[in-house]
Amino acid sequence: MKKWISFVSVLCLLTGYCQADEGMWIPMLLKKYNIEDMQKKGFRLTAEDVYDINKASLKDAVVGLGREGSPFHHFCTGEFISAEGLLVTNHHCSFDMIQSHSSLEHNYLRDGFWARERSEELANPGITVSVLVRMEDVTEQIMSQLEEGLSMQERNRRIDSISGVLERRATEGSNLQANIRPYFNGNQFFMSVFRIFRDVRLAGAPASAIGKFGGDTDNWMWPRHTGDFSVLRVYADENNEPAGYSEKNRPYRPASFFKISAQGIKEGDFTMIFGYPGTTNEYLPSHAIRQLTEVENPHKIAIRTAKLNVMNEAMDRSELTRIKYAAKAAGVANAWKKWQGEIKGLKRFHTIGNKEKQEAEFAKWAEGHKRYEGITERYRDLYARRENLIRAYVYASEAGLRGAEIVGLAEKVRSRVSKSVEKKEQAACKEGLHQEIAAFFKNYDVETDRRILAEMLRLYNANLPAEWIPEEVGKARQTEDYGQYAAELFKKSSFATPQGAEVVWGDCDEKALRRIEKDPVTRLASSIREFMLHRILPELMEIERELKNENRIWLAGLMEMNPEKVYYADANSTLRVAYGKVGGYSPADGVNYTYYTTLTGIMEKDRPEIYDYNIPQALRDVYARKDFGPYTQNGEVPVCFVANNHTTGGNSGSPVLNADGHLIGINFDRAWEGVMSDMQYDPEICRNIAVDIRYVLFVIDKVAGAGHLLNEMEIIR
């Protein structure tokens, strides 16, 4: 075992932590691997200024946004900008929060929301904020307890068990929480220790016509003119420690917060992003890329296109439906557009061909290396077995259980009542379902969902052979009118109305469970679920386990084969640093984009008759008066800018910092031509998009009239 530990240590040294713009780097290792390169590129701070566990550092100002029950799965990043717990993130990161507080009487999505005093700030149950206390390399502690020759299942079980012990030891006697994650495809392990705050309140958000300006049309695109920001505040108890919501709580006093630079940026300036990137897969084999671009993404795109067509038509007809479905449509469209960009980018940069060349070189090198021989052939065979299964899984999940909302509702109620019967928790079941059903129907339109179901059934039956279609889905194939079939299903189902749903679950007892299971929508949901559980997932999950093991060996082999090459760990929702420079780019022949946009561009796009481009009148009025305050550059109000920092999902809301560690922007997107960066990064084309912090200040001050928030900030002019 000692020989293997030594080998892993050597691999870490050989990676050389890169001297390039590409990469997402572990903050505790900057001093050892990155800081010299960062300083050569203009960074004026030290590694200790970025990450230190003995004194306040920049890491203390960065937070991960999560949800109760899964606080370590950070869906977005945020950053403290005041000594009183004020925090900024993206508008789209807070979209569900804003929507949950919206109604026809108080339409915060349309009109924005600004608390004039702290008592008006809105609580958001279930939202968590994670503040990193420290990180620790626990590779040796885990690897030393793993013998050679363990099966995949036993190896994973051992790792989980050892990790649990280490996590408990690290937090014993404290209110901290720890989480161990694998790095380098399971060749290395780090533990992150957090304080998790659960009293998170909405302090302000611009109107969606600013925060989501351009909507789905501009999403993933550059040039961009979106003021994608919102303002939260984190609260703690009287000892400044995490606590559940209470009126007695006080604003959290962070160990560090970001100073804000209103001095502007220019081409070539150093930039750094600090945040919680979700998932990247830079080391996939060619077979995975081919399956993604030719099977998975095309079918997922087709399914979501159909859903969006129905949703958008319904929202165009009714403002109330728009309120109900705005967040849902945004969620559907986000990945839908990304998948299209991935296909285009991966083809443009010949990713499959490049990886095939790499695999051929590896196969030749691996001859005589017992650990690595045959891996390229095993990859080929595993992905061949996977193809039909992954196509069926895409339809069962995207068009089936996550297709029409009524299907998901029926499945949720069935599951809840079934557990109630098993655990004899009828009272808790009734109360929980009552609340969930009320929330569900608050943002639900039965006619829209009926049309979505018809489209999902049509696509499901049209794109899979009969052997991969669940029985109840296949019944719709026997009709010539999917719309009529869906209408009959809704007519017969109790889940189409809140009253019917309340009646069908009744007392959450065995009688209720039998009623639920007889419901036609439940039968449809159960048919898909059972087909997935028994026909698709057993073999698919076995293949995924084998692939995970091969990925670990593959990356170790690549690193051994190319000791001079730079490698970095894929993103895994842990704190990372990415750095690069501000700069425009050329996405196509004859097309050159500058690095920033301005308020003038917003006015040029302004179209009152088009929802996504109908800016608030207050912004028009400010522009007409030229009341720009101190937020200009060359007489214009800057709105967004691009840089070549390596980012992905989870980096939404991340602070974009200058060479002095001051906040210059809030990251919110990537340029569409480079979204393949999760699998292949190219610094010439890959761009992260940020809202300029000066535009954030301008909107808060001049448009929202919430200048009291600026008084909390330390602004460098």
N, C-alpha and C positions, 0 to 999 in steps of 0.2 A: 504493500500500500504506500510506503514512503516514496517509492520510485514514482508512483502516479502523482502524488502531491507535488513532487519536485517538477514533474513534467508540466503540470498546470501552471506553476509559478513561472517556469521558463516561457510558456506561451504568453503570459501576461506581459513579460518583459519584451518579448519579441514583437508584440503588437505595436509598441512604440507610441501609443496614443497620438493620433494623427496630427500632422503638420499641415492641415488643409482645412478648407471651409466645411467640408463634409464631416458629419459625425455628431453624435449626442453623447456628451462626456460626463463621467461620474464626478460630481463636485469634490468629493473628498480626495480624489487623485489628481486634481489639477496641478498641485505643486510638483508632483513627481513627473508628470507627462506633458502638460499643456501650457503652463504659464509662460514659458519663454516664447513660444510661438505667438501666444496672445499678445504679449508685450511688444514683440517685433511688429505686430500688425496694428499697434497703437494703444492697446489697453494700458491704463496708467495706474492700476491697482495691483495688489498682491494676491496670491492664492488665498492667504488668510483673510483678506478682506471679503472674499467670495464665500469661503466656507471655513468656519471655526466653531469648535464646540465649547471653547473656554471664554469667549467674548462674543459680543454681538457682531454679526456679519450679514452680508446680503441675503444669505439663505433664510434668515429669520423673517425676512419681509415677503417671502414667496410662499403661497399656500396652494394646496390641492383641494378642489371642490369635489365632494363626494356625496353619497346618500347613506342614511342610516341603514345598517345591515351590510353595507359594502363600502366603508369609508376609504379603503385603500385603492379602490377602483376610481381613479380621479377622472371625472368626465370633462373637467376644465381646470385651468390654473387661474389664480388671482394674485394680487399683490397689495400689501398695505401701503397707504400713502399718507397716513397721519399717525400721530401718537395716540389717537383715540379710536383705534380699530377700524378706521375707514378703509375700505378695500375697493379696488376696481377690477373688473373682469369684462368679458364681452356681453353685449346685449343678448346675443343668442345663447349664452351660457345661463342667463337669468330668465330666458323667455318663458319657461314653464312657470316660474315664480310670478312673473308679471301677469301671465294669463290667469293664473289661479286667483289673483286678486281683482280681475277685471269682470265687468258686467256691462250691460247696456247703459246703466246709470253712471258707472265709473269705468270708462273704457280706457284703461291705462295702456293697453297695446296701441290704440290709436292716438291718444292724447299725451302719453307719457305720465310719469309720476315723480313728484319731488316732495319729500318730507320737509316741511318748513321748520320743524323741531323734532327732536329725537323721539318724543312720545308718539309721533305720527309714523315712524318707521314700521314696516310690516314684517311680521314674523313668518318664517318659512319652515314649518315642521318637516323633518326628514332630511334637510340639507345639512351637510357637515363641512367643516373647514379643518384641514390637516396642516399642522405646522411642524416641520421636521426639527427634531432635537439633535439627532446624530445618525451617522451611518457606520456600519462595521462590516469588514470583510470576514465572513464566517466559512469561507471555502474549506479550510483545513479541518475545522471542527466537524463539518459534514462529510467531506471526502474520506477522512480517516476512519469513518465507521461504515464505509461501503466496500465490501469485498469484491474482488474480481469475479465475474461469472454470474452475478445476480440477474435474475429475470427482470424485464422492464417493470412488471407490476411490483415485485419485491423491492426493487431499487427506489421506485417512486414512493412506496409505502414507507421505506426507511427514511427517505429525505423528509417526508411530511412529519413523521414522528420526531425526528431529530430537530427539525425546525420548530416544532411546537414547544419542545423543551427549551430551546435557546430563546425563543420569544418570551416565554413565561419568566425565565431567569432575568432577562433584560428589563422587565417591567414590574417585577415583584415588589410589592409594597409602595407602588406609585399609581398615579392615574394615567400613566403613559400606555400606549399601545404599540406593539412591534409587528413587523411583517417582513418575512424573508422571501426574496425573489431570486430565481435563477438568471444568470447572465451568460452570454456567449453560448446560447443553446444548452445550458445546463452544465457547462464546464467550470463555472464559477458562481458563488453565491454571496449576496450582500443583504444585511439586515438594516432596515430603516425603522427608527423609533420616533413616534409622533405624539404630540398633544392633539386631541380631536375635539374641536369646539362644535357645539350643537345648537347654539342660539345665534342664528344668522338672519339678519333683517335687511329688507330692501329699503335703501335710503333714497335712491333715485334712478330713473331710467328715462332716456329721451323717447319721444314718440317713435313708433316703428318706422315711420317715414324718414327718420334720421338713422335710428339704430339698425334698421334692416333696409335702408335705401337701396333700390335696385333689385331687391328680392331674389327670387330664384333665377331671374334673367342674368344678373350680375354675379351670382354666387360662383366662386372659384375663378373669377375672371379679373384681369387687369387690362385697362385702368379701372380703378375702383373709387367710389365716393361715399363709402358707408361709415357712419359714425357708430361703429359696433362696440359700444361700451355701456356699462351700467355700474351703479355704485351700491355696495353693500356695507353693512357694519357688523362686526363680530362682537358679541357680548360675552362676558365672563362673570364669575361670582365675585364676592367682595375681596377674595384673595388672588384675583386675576387668574383663576384656574377654570378649566372647562366645566360647564354646567348646562343642564337643560334649560329651556326657556323659562324665564321668570321676570316679572316686572321689577324685581329687586336687583337684577343683574346690572352690571355697569359695562361701558365700552371697554373692550380688551385693550390693554397697553402692550403692544408688541415690543420685542427686544430691539427691533430695527424696522424702519420703514423707508421707502424710497423718496429721496429728494427729486423734485420734478424740474427738468430742464426745459425752459421755454426759449432757449437760445438758438434753436434750429439745427438742422442737419444739412449735409452736403454730400455729393457723390463721393464715394470712396471712404466715408467715415466708418470707423470700427463700430460694430454692433454686437451685442451679446443677448441671447435669450435664455432665461432661466425658467424652467417649468417642468410639467409632468407629461411628456409625450407618451401616448398610449401604446401603440404597437407598430413596429416596422418588421420587415422580413427581407433584409438585404442579402441573405445567403441562401435563398431558395434555389433549387435546381431548375434546369430548363423545362422539365416535365411539368413542374408546378406552374410556371409562367404560362406555358401553352394551355394548360387546363383552365387557368384563370381567364385568359383572353379569348378563348374559343368556346368555353362551356359555361363557367360560373357567371362571369360578369354579363355576357349577352342575355342570358335568361333572367337574371335579376333586374337588369335594365328594362326589359320588356314588361315584366310584372309591375314594376314601380311606375313606368310610363302610363300604364292603364289606370293605376290608382290615382295618379296625379291628374290625369285628364278628367276623371270624375270629380275629384275634390275641387279643382280649379273652376270647373263649370258651375258647381254648386256655390262656391264662394263669390263668383261674379254675380250670381242672382240675388244674394242675400247678405247683408252686413252682419246679421246675427250668425249665419253660418260661417262667415269669415272669422268672427271671434272664436267660434267653436273649433274651427279646423285650421287656423293659421299656424299654430305650433305643430300640429300633426303633419300638415303639408310640408312645412319646412324640414321636419325630421325625415320624411320620405324622400324629399328632393336632395338632401345633402349628400347622401351616399350615392344616389342615382346619378348625379352629375359627376361625382368623383370617379365612379367606375368607368364612365365613358372616357374621362381624361386619362385614366390609367391605361386603357387599351391603346389609345392614341400614342401616349408617351413611350410605352414599352415597345410598340412597333417602330416608332421613329428612331429609337436608339438601338434597335436590333438586339434587344435583350436576350431573346431566345437563342439567337445565333452566337452571341458572345458567351453565353453560359455553356452552350454545347462545345465550344472550343475549349473553355476552361475544364469541362468534364473530360474531354478527350486527353488533355494534358495530365489531368489528375489520374485517370485510369492508367496511363503509361507510367507515371511516377509511382503509383501504388503497387505496381508489380513487385512482389517480394515483401511488401509491408502487410503482414497478416491482418492487422487491425483494420486496414483500409481497402483491401482487395475486394472487388465485386460490388462496391457501394453504388456505382453508377447504374449497373444492371438491376440492382435491387430497387433503386429509385424508379426506373422505367417500369418494372413489373408492378410495383405498388400503385403508381398513378394510373396504370391501365386498369387495375382492379377498382380503383376509386371513381372512375369517370361516371358510370351509370348511377352509382350511389350518390355522388355529390349533386348530380342533376335532379334526382328524385328528392334529395334533401332540400334543395333550393325551392322546389315547388311546395313541398310539405310545410316548410317554414314561411317563406315569403308569400305564397299565394294561398296557403292553407291556414295555419294557426295564427299568422300575423297578417292575413289578408283582410277580410271583412271583420270589423270590430266585434260584431255579434258572436262570431265564432270564438274569439278569445274570451269574451264575457261568459259564454256558456261553459267553456272549459274551466275558467277560474271558479265559477260558482260550484260546478260539479266537484272540483278538487277540494274546495273549502268545506262543503257539506260532508264529503266522504271522510275528511279528517275529523270533522266534528263527531260523526257517528263512531269513528274508531276511538277517539279520545274522550268522548262524552263531554264535549264543550259547547253545548247547544246555545247557551246564553251569549257567549263570546262570539260565536259564529253569526248569530242573528244580528248583533250590534255591528260587527265588522262589515258584514255584507250590506247592511242598511246604509252605512256611510259610503261604502265603495260604490254602490249602485247610484246613490245621489250624485256623487262626483262624476260617475260615468255618463249619466244622462244629461248632466249640466253642459257637457261638451259633445253632444251626440245628435246627429240628424239621421233618422231612420231611412229616409228616401235615398240619401247619399250612400249610406252603407249597403242598402239593398242593391244599388247599381254596382257598387264595388264587388259585392259577392258574385253577381252575374258575370262580371269580367274575369274574376279570379277562376271561377269554374270553367269558363270558356278557355282560358289560357292553359289551365291545368290539363284539360282533356285534349287540347290541340297539340301540345308539345311533348307529351310523354306516351310511350306505348302502354297498352292496357295492363301489362304485368306490373307497372310501376305506379298505378293509380289506385288509391284506396276505394273500397266498394261504394261508399256513399257518394264520393266525388264522381265515380263512374256512372252513377244513376243519372246524373244530369246530362251525360253524353247521349242518353237514349232519347232526349227531347230535342226538338229543333229550335227551341226558344229558351236560351239561358235566362233571359230577363223574366219570363213567365215562371220558370222553375224557381228562381230566387224569390219572386213575389209570393208564390205558394208557400215556400219555406218560412218566410217572415210571417205570413198570415197564420200559419199553424203554430208558430213558436211563441212561448210565453216570454222570451227574452227580448222581444221587440218593443216592449213598454216597461217602464219602471214598476207599474202596478202588477203586471203579469210576472215580472221577475220576483217581486216580493211574495206573491202567492205561491209560486212554484217551489221556492226554497222553504217556505212555511216555518216549521220549527227546527229546521236543520237536523231532522231525524231520518230514520230509515225510510219512512213513507215519502219524505221530501226527496230523498236520493233516488227512489224509484221513479218519482214524477220527473225529476230532472233528466234521468237517463232515457226516458221515453220521448223527451222533446226532440223534434227533428233536427234542430241546430246542434243540440248536444250529440246526437247520433253522428252528425257530420264531423264535429270536432273530435269525437272519440275515434271515429274511423281513421281520421288522419293521424291522430296521436298514436293509436295502436299500430298502424302501418309503419310509422316512423320508429317506434320503440322496438318492434319485433322484426321488421323487414329491412329497415335501412340502417339504424344506428349500431346494432351489434357488430356487423362487419365493418362499417365505416369507422367506428371508434377503434377497433382493433388495428385497422390500417393507419389511423392517425397516431396511435401509440407507437407503431413500428416506424412511422415517419419521424416522430419526435426523437426516437433513439438514433435513427440514421442521421438526423440533422446535427445531433451532438457530435457524432463521430466525424461527419463531413466537415464541420467547421474546425474541429481539432486537427483534422488532416490538412485542410487548406492552410492553416496557420503554420503547421510543421513544414509543409511543402514550400511555402513562401515566407521565410523568416524576415525578409526585407520589406514585405508589404504591410501597409497600415490596416488594422482591423479595429472595429469598435463594437460594443454590445448593442444589439437591437433594443429599441425602446420597449419598456415593459411597465409603464405607468409609475415609474420612480423618478425622482428629481434628477434632471440632467441640465447640462450647460451646452449650448450651441453658439458658435461665434462665426462672424463673417464680416461683410461690409455692405453699406448702402450702395445700390446701383440698379440702373435700368437694365433692359435686356432686349434681345432681338428674337422673337419667337418664330419668325418666318422670313423668307427672302423679301427684302424691301420694307420690312416692318421693324421699327425701332421705338421702344417705349422708354419714356423718361422715368425717373425714380419716384416722382411724387405727383399728386393731383391737388386741385384747389377747389375752393367754394364756387368759383366761376363755372367749373365743370358740373357742379350740382345744378346750378341755375340753367345751364344749357340742356341738361337732361330733364328738367322739371316739366312734367306733363300732368296737369290736374285730372285728366280723364283716365289716366292709367294708375292703378292703385300703387304699384311698386315705385312710381316716380312722382307721386303727388306729395310734395314736401309740405310741412306745416306752414301756415300763413305767417307765423311768427318769424320763421327763417327768411321768408321773402321780404318781410318788413325790415328786418335787420340789414339784409343785403341792400335794399333800396336806400336805406339811410347811410350805408357804408359805415355802420357802427361796429367796427371790427376790434376796437380796443387794442391791447398790446399783443394780439395773437396773429400777427401777419409776418410774411416773408416776401420782400419785394412788393409790398402793397397788397398781397393776396393772402387769404386765410388758407394755410395748408390743411389738407384733409387726410390723405393716406400716403404711405410710402412703401417701397419694396426693398428687400435686402436678400442676401443669399444664405441666411441662416437655415440650417437643416431642421425642419419641423414636421410635425404630423398631428393627427387628432390627439386631443389632450393638451396640446400647446395653445389651444384657444384661450385667450385671456392672459397669456404669459407676458411678463414685462419685457419690453425691448429697451436695452440699456446702452448708454454711450460709453466712451472710453473711461469716464470717471464713475461709472456705476449709477448714473442718474437716469431717471425714467424719461424716455423720449417717445415712447409709443406703446400700444397694446396690440399684441399679435392676434390676428383673427382668422387668417385664411392662407391658402397657397394659390399661386397662379396656376391656372388649369393645365397649361402646357407641361408643367413639371410635377403633377400630382403622382406620377409614377415613382417619386422619390422614396416611397415606402419600400420599394424593391430595387430601384436603381437611381442614385442621386447624380445629378450633373450640375456643377456650379454655374455653368453658363446659362442654363435655362430654368433651374429650380429657384423659385422666389417665394419667400414668405411675405405676406401682406399685413401691414399694421396700420391702425388708425393713429395719426399724429397726435401726440398728447396736447399740442396747442389747440387742435380742433375740439378735443374733449373739454379743455378749459373754456374755450369760446362758447360751446353749446351750454355748458353749465352756467356760465356768467351771463351771456348776452341773449340766449334764446330761452333758457329755462328760468332765468332770474333767481338762481340758487347760489348766488355768490357767497352765502354764508359757509358753504362747504369748502370754498377756496381758502377761507380763513384758517382752516385746519392744516392746510398743506404748506410745505416748505418749497416755494417756487423760486428757481434761479432764473433771473431774466437777463 
